Amino acid sequence: MERQEDQRIAVIEVLGRDGEVRALQRIQQWPAMIGRSVLCDVVLEDSHVAAEHALLLWDEQGPRLRLLP
């Protein structure tokens, strides 16, 4: 999937299982890959998350999260 330079910026709060904020991730490139892999834009250290778990998109409808197979 080709990335596009975009002026849209988002900040994602990564929460622990206790609901506490563990990290903040700034997103400036869309789409943004979320998962355990170090190649992802948002890396989650959680054994319940796939290496490439989800894709965060932003289109004319706004931000959307698509789970990957």
N, C-alpha and C positions, 0 to 999 in steps of 0.2 A: 504494500500500500504506500503510495507516495505521500510524503509530508508536505504541508503547505505552511509557508510563513504566514502568520496571522497576528493581528493586533490583540486578539482575545487572550487574556491571561486569567488563570484560575489558581487558587490555593486550595490544596486538599489537606485536610487534617487526617492523619493516620492514627486510628484509635487502637488501644490495646483491648484485650478481652474484658478488662475492668471498666472500659469506657473512658479512660484517661487518654489525653492526647500524647502520643509517643513521638510524633514528628510532623513537620509541615513540609509539603512538597509544592513547589511552584511549577505550574504547567504553562509553557509558552508555545509548544509545538503540538499540532493536532494532526492525526489522532495521537493519543498517549496510551502506551501499553502499560498494563498493571499486572504484576506477578512476582514470583520469587527470583526469576532470572536476573542476573546483573545487567542484561541487555535491555531490560524494561525501563521505562521512564520513571515509574513509581515501583520501587522494590519493596516487597513485603516479606518479612522474615516470619513466615507462618507455614507450618507443615500442611495445613488445610487448604492452602492456596496453590494452584498449579503454577508451573514455571511461567507460562503465558496465560493468565487467568481471564483478563478482560481488556476491552478496548474502550477508552473514553473518547467520545466523538463530540464535536460541536458543529452543528449545521444551522440551517435557517430556522429549525424548530428549537434550538438551544442545545444545552449539553445533554448527552445521552450515554448510557453505559451499556455495552454489549458484551455479554459473557461469551467466551470462546469455547469451542468444543474440546 
